[in-house]
Amino acid sequence: MNRKSIDVMKVFVNVIKDLFCTHSLYCIGLIIFLILSSFGSLVMVKFIEYITEIATLFYDNSNIQSSEIVMTISVFVIVLLASTLVVQLYEIFKIHFQKQVDEHLSAKLRKKLSRICYEYYETSVIFEKLNRVNEKVVKGYQTVMESIIKVIEILCYIVIYAFYLTKVNVYFAVFVVVSIVFSGIMATRMSSEKNKMFVDVTRLQQKRDYLNQIPREKAMHQEYQTARLRKEISKKYEEAYIDTQKAYLKIHWYTILAESKALLLFVLTILCTYSYLAFQILDGKAAVGSVISFMLIFDTLYKKSEALSYYIARRVEDMLIVREYYEIMDYTEMTEQKKESIEAYSIQAVNISYKYPQSEKMALDGLNLNVRQGEKIAIVGENGSGKSTFTNIVLGLLTQFDGNLIIGGETYNRQNPPPVGLVKALSQDFAMYQLSIKENILLGKDNVTDHELEGILELAGVEKMVYSLPEKAQTKLGQLDEGGVELSKGQEQRLAAARMIANSDVPIWIFDEPTAFLDPLAEIDMYKFLYSFSNEKTMFFISHRLGFAPMADRIIVFHKGRAEEVGSHEELMQKNGRYAQMYAAQKSWYE
């Protein structure tokens, strides 16, 4: 068995382990139902054989007891009705079982995604995998479960029928079992090969879906219309659609050929068995009822085996998702903030270097800086100079860095990354959730009274705006709820600042372009407000607009991943270096 086959088998083994660890009673119940269901099929075979024998006796004018026949048939009918009821109960049981598994799986994945290291999102291949698994893993897990159920069902039928098959010839019983096992192995290998083919198709499909989504995206629609991109985007979509269809057609033809190979031995087994039985009947060594029974047995096994092969062959993409799900479950998680507090909150970077997974350029290259407790630091520099990379390391989001980061006297590095939760940040990519204004502000905060909420809104400068709305702080944002409102980016940014205020029980604050959607004058007012509220916190302010910089205790100028200049506004202006040139270029904005 090749490596790809082993990977598919690992998916099955992992799912079985998970199911028995989390839903052991359901698994035992499922197996009992499958055994009873397959036993009912054997009863049907015996019933048909009995009816055939009775018909033969009538035809031969043999002396038979009518009462005995009626009694036997009645027993058969009762057992068959009971088995039918078992099958119906089994379907209900399976639906309930699947629901429990789906809920557990979604909760487990949601918890994992909330804890994995931020760096995984920086690699496009892994980012696509995360989105793909988050969207499709439930369906994929259902597919693997159904495949496992079909395998167990076939095994039950084989075990029960094996004893019956030995009545004709033990070698035929072995031959049937071997042919079914061979068919299963071929289906597994086919699935492994299709896994590889689906990886290539996935990229084509993603490109097609992306091009198809462009006219529907609100953010893209304006440019799509005004720039008259309709014809060009439509052409690219058609090309991507054709490439995707060709790839799927290739998989379809491969499936047809592979399925034919998988079922070839089983079909030959049936032909050999029927030929053998024909000679047995001619020699008077076998009854007609045995032939009919064997026809039913082979028909059942053939259909079950074919259904399994057909099902697996057409669900390979789903199984690939489950394999990726288990890969994600092994991803490293971020460390959480320790309960004990740190006495001081100075920050020191000692020769820190960092490179993003998909980049050849160093984002930080031997960065050294020292920030005293309670300092208000302005970090400035051109795009790509390393400003946000440094603050993401302080936040505990980027962990694979070289060098040491010392916070409050405790040293963190690649082996012992900084904990998340020690620092709060507000960036230009802040999130507004389609919840109420109150819920947006108090996320992560408990036991806040309405009076305290009013104070937070007042400090953020949005009290009048919020209380002018019909539902006030209970007003829903977005369009998910009836009566939801859309706010301007500037208003949303102030609400995000209010969320920072509500969660002010941390020693370090980071503001990364926190006023990107405010005009320069409103920006200065926001910084003055943040300064007044900061108390003894250590604070970092990052912005391309330098009107706020003179208020900072010190300014750190980043350039090519290093701290090129450090000092107060006056000191750096006198130095007439990079900062002075940047400030002079922007000075007219604030005059």
C-alpha positions, 0 to 999 in steps of 0.5 A: 500500500503506497503512502497516499493510501496510508494517508487516507487510512489515517483519516479513517483511523483518526475519525474512528478514534475521535468518535469512540472517545467523544461519542462511545455510546452512540458508536456502540449503538450504531454497530448494534443497529448495523448487526441487526440490520444485516441479520434481517437481510439473512432472514430474508435470504432464509425466507426466500429459500424456505418458500422455494423449497415449499414450492418445490415440494408442492410441485412434487406432490409431497405430503406437507403440513399446512399448519406448520407452513403457516406457522413458519411463514408467520414467524418469518413475517414477524421477524422481517417486520421487526427488522424493517422497524430496526432499519427505520429506527436506525435512520433516526438514530443515525441522524441524531448521532450525526447532529451530535458529531456536527455540533461537537466538531464545529465547537472543537474547530472554533476553539482551535482557530481562536488559539492557533498562532497568528503566523499561520494566517501570514502564509497564503497556502495555510490561510486558504486551508483554514478557510476551506476547512472552516467552511467544509469540514462538517460535510467532509466529516459526514462523508468519512463517517458515512464511508466508515458506516458502509465499511462496517455494514459490509463487514457485518454482511460478510461475517453473517453470509460467510457461514451460509456461503460455506454450504456450497463450498468453503473456497467460494466463501473465501473467494467472495471475501477476498474479492470484496477486500480487493475492491475496497483496497482498489477504491482506497487507492483510487481515492488517494490518487484523486486526492492529488488531482483534487489539490490541483483542481482546488486552485482552479476552482478558487480562481474561478470563484474569486472572479465570479465573486468580484461583481457581488462584492460591495467593496469592488462593485464601484470600481467594477462598474466605473472602470468598465471591467465587466467584459474583461472580468467575464472573459477571465471567468470563462477561461477559469471555468473552462480550465476547471471543467477540464480538470473535473472531466479528467477526474471523471474519466479516471474514476470510471476506469478505476471503478471498473478495475475495483469491481472486476474481481467481484464480477468474476467471482459471481460468474464463477459461482453461478457456473459452479451452481449450475453444474451442481444443480444438473448433478442433483447436488444443489437445490434451486432454492440455494441458487436463488439464495445465492443470487440474493446474497451476491446481489446484496454484496455486489450492491453494497461493495459498488455503493461503497466504491462509488461513494468514496470515489465521489467524495475524495474532496471531502476526505481531503478536507478532513485530512487538512482538519487533522493537520490544523488540530496539530498547529501550535497554539498561542500562549495565554497571559499568566495570572500573576502580574508583572511589577514593571512594564518596561519593554526592551528589544534585544537584537530581534529579527523576523522574516514573514513565511512568504517573504525573502526580505527581513521585516526586522533585522537586528532591532534594538530599543528600550522603552521605559515604564509608562512612556508614550512612544511614537513609532514612525517610518515608511511602509515595510519598515517593520513598525507593525511587525514589532508591535505584533511581536509585543502582542504575542501574535508573531512568535517565530522571531530571533533575539529576545523581547524583555517585558517587565524584566521577563524574557521572551523569545522563540522558545518562550513567546510573549503571552497574548492578553498582556497588551491591548491594541487598536489598529486601522483594521479594527473589527465592528461586529454585526451586534449591538453597539453595547455588545461591540464595546463590551466584548471581553468585558463583564459586569458593566453597568449602564452608568459605566457604559455612558461614561465610556461613550462620553470619554470616546466622544460618541455619547451624543451619536449613540443616544440619538439613535432610536435603540440607543446603545442597543442599536444593531450594527450591520444588516443582519437584524431588522433596523440595523444601522451603518456607521461611518468609518470615523464613528466606528473607529471611535467605538473601537476606541471605546472598546479599548477604554472598556478593556483598560485593565492592561499595562500596555496599549498599542495604537496602530494607525488608530485614526486612519479614518479621521481628518488631521484635526480630529486625529489630534483631538483623538490623540489628546484624549488617549493621552489623557486617559492613559495614566501610567500605561506604556503606550505605542502610537504608530502612524504615517501622519506625524501631527501627533508625534510632538506629544510623545515622550520619545519618537522611534524612527523605523527604517529597514527593520531597525530603529534608525533614530530615537529621541524627542521631537525637538531632539530629532528636529535638531538632528535634521535626519529622516524624521525631520524630513518627514515632518517638514513634508507633512507640516503644511497639513497641520498649519 
